[in-house]
Amino acid sequence: MNALELGTDLPEKPIMITFDDGYLDNYTNAYPILKKYGFTATIFIVTGFIGHDPRFMTWDQIREMKENGFVFGSHTVNHKSLTELNTCEVKNELLMSAEEMDKQLGVQEHFLAYPTGTYNLKIAKMVEDCGYRAAFTIKYGDVDEASNYYALERIPIFKGQKTFRSFFFRLNFTKTLQRLGLIRT
């Protein structure tokens, strides 16, 4: 965000690794590997699941990762599609998630990944009005100066038979595939 807003320099080949939901395997599998190679990641957590569902991390695990440079953002309280909620419910999901993260991790800047990737302009404005600095979508693409801060692009990895091959092509050929109309932007 500092590079986008202030023109702060980025490394030659910048990449941001993100995970959604806060599953336990982010701690047991991804964390040790990323740490071994000197990487960190941003993990968007569903605060209502943390510490309440054994498939998800605990606040102690999250705090440990935060102390080692990982960043945590909101994936709301209950992971419901925001487009299916009324205005009051959307605000509650956004504000209660931010409040719980502040309580557990200390006051911090807030970033969001839209649950299920669904949002609209009204929701994006609500995210901004609730104090979030930016929000991520599942829209394919690279973030650049033209990106909307409340609809930031990502290049997802989906589990499948050809996971690595599929991700490699999306990572290296997204702009070409977009120009050809083979993937949507």
C-alpha positions in Angstrom: 0.0 0.0 0.0 2.9 2.3 0.7 4.2 1.7 -2.8 0.8 2.5 -4.3 0.0 5.5 -2.1 3.5 7.0 -1.5 5.6 5.6 -4.3 7.8 3.6 -1.8 10.2 1.4 -3.7 9.5 -2.3 -4.0 11.9 -5.2 -4.7 12.7 -6.0 -8.3 10.2 -8.9 -8.4 7.7 -8.2 -5.7 5.2 -10.8 -4.6 2.7 -10.9 -1.9 1.7 -14.4 -0.6 -1.8 -14.5 0.8 -4.0 -17.2 2.4 -7.7 -17.0 3.1 -9.6 -18.4 6.1 -6.9 -19.1 8.7 -6.9 -22.9 8.5 -4.6 -24.7 10.9 -2.4 -25.9 8.0 -1.4 -22.3 7.5 0.4 -22.7 10.8 1.5 -26.4 10.6 2.5 -26.6 7.0 2.9 -23.2 5.3 4.5 -21.3 8.3 7.5 -23.5 8.7 8.3 -23.6 5.0 7.9 -19.9 4.5 10.0 -19.2 7.6 12.7 -21.6 6.4 13.1 -19.6 3.2 12.7 -16.2 4.8 9.2 -15.4 3.5 6.2 -14.1 5.3 2.6 -14.0 4.2 -0.7 -12.2 4.8 -3.4 -14.4 6.2 -7.0 -13.3 6.1 -8.7 -14.9 9.0 -12.4 -15.6 9.9 -12.3 -14.3 13.4 -15.4 -16.3 14.5 -13.7 -19.5 13.7 -10.3 -18.8 15.3 -9.9 -20.8 18.6 -13.5 -22.2 18.2 -13.0 -24.8 15.4 -10.1 -27.3 15.4 -9.7 -26.9 11.6 -8.5 -23.3 12.2 -5.6 -21.7 14.0 -5.6 -20.4 17.5 -4.9 -16.8 18.6 -1.7 -18.0 20.2 -0.5 -19.4 16.9 -1.5 -16.3 15.1 0.4 -14.1 17.6 3.5 -16.2 17.2 3.3 -15.8 13.4 2.7 -12.1 13.8 5.8 -11.8 15.9 7.7 -13.4 13.0 6.5 -10.9 10.4 3.3 -12.4 9.2 0.4 -10.0 8.6 -3.2 -10.8 9.5 -6.3 -9.3 7.8 -10.0 -9.8 8.0 -12.0 -12.4 6.2 -15.0 -11.3 8.4 -16.5 -12.9 11.4 -18.5 -15.7 9.8 -17.3 -16.0 6.2 -20.7 -15.2 4.7 -20.9 -13.7 1.3 -21.3 -10.0 2.0 -23.6 -9.6 -1.1 -26.1 -11.8 0.6 -26.3 -9.7 3.8 -28.2 -6.6 4.6 -26.3 -3.3 5.3 -26.4 -3.8 9.1 -25.1 -7.3 8.9 -22.3 -6.3 6.5 -21.2 -3.5 8.9 -21.3 -5.9 11.9 -19.1 -8.5 10.0 -16.6 -5.8 9.2 -16.5 -3.9 12.5 -16.7 -7.0 14.8 -13.9 -8.7 12.9 -11.7 -5.6 13.1 -12.5 -5.2 16.8 -11.6 -8.8 17.6 -8.3 -8.5 15.7 -7.5 -5.3 17.5 -8.3 -7.0 20.9 -6.2 -10.1 20.1 -3.3 -8.6 18.1 -3.2 -5.0 19.1 -4.5 -2.1 17.2 -3.4 -2.4 13.6 -4.3 -1.3 10.1 -7.0 -3.3 8.6 -7.1 -5.1 5.3 -9.9 -7.4 4.1 -10.3 -10.3 1.7 -13.9 -10.6 0.6 -15.4 -13.9 1.7 -16.2 -16.0 -1.4 -14.7 -13.1 -3.4 -18.1 -11.4 -3.8 -18.6 -7.7 -3.4 -20.1 -4.7 -5.1 -19.5 -1.0 -5.1 -21.8 -0.4 -2.1 -19.9 -3.1 -0.1 -16.5 -1.7 -1.2 -17.6 1.8 0.1 -18.8 0.2 3.4 -15.4 -1.5 3.8 -13.7 1.9 3.3 -16.1 3.7 5.6 -15.4 1.0 8.3 -11.8 2.0 8.3 -10.2 -0.7 6.2 -7.1 0.5 4.2 -7.8 -1.9 1.3 -9.6 -5.1 0.3 -8.7 -8.0 -1.9 -10.8 -9.9 -4.4 -10.4 -13.1 -6.3 -10.2 -11.1 -9.5 -7.2 -12.3 -11.6 -4.4 -9.8 -12.1 -1.5 -7.8 -10.8 -1.9 -4.9 -8.5 -0.6 -1.7 -10.0 -1.2 2.1 -9.9 -4.6 1.6 -11.7 -5.9 -0.8 -9.1 -8.9 0.1 -7.0 -7.8 -0.2 -3.3 -11.1 -1.8 -2.4 -10.9 -4.4 -5.3 -7.3 -5.5 -5.4 -6.4 -8.3 -7.7 -4.7 -11.6 -6.9 -3.5 -14.6 -8.8 -5.1 -17.6 -7.0 -3.8 -21.1 -6.6 -6.5 -23.7 -6.7 -5.9 -27.3 -5.6 -6.2 -29.8 -8.5 -4.4 -32.3 -10.6 -2.3 -29.7 -12.3 -2.1 -27.2 -9.4 1.5 -26.0 -10.0 1.2 -25.9 -13.8 -2.0 -24.0 -13.7 -0.6 -21.4 -11.2 2.6 -21.1 -13.2 0.6 -20.1 -16.3 -1.6 -17.7 -14.5 1.4 -16.1 -12.8 3.4 -15.7 -15.9 0.7 -15.2 -18.6 -2.2 -13.4 -16.8 -1.9 -10.2 -18.8 -1.7 -12.0 -22.1 -4.6 -14.3 -21.2 -6.7 -11.2 -20.2 -5.9 -9.5 -23.5 -7.0 -12.6 -25.4 -10.2 -12.8 -23.4 -9.3 -16.2 -22.0 -9.7 -15.1 -18.4 -11.8 -12.3 -17.1 -10.5 -9.3 -15.3 
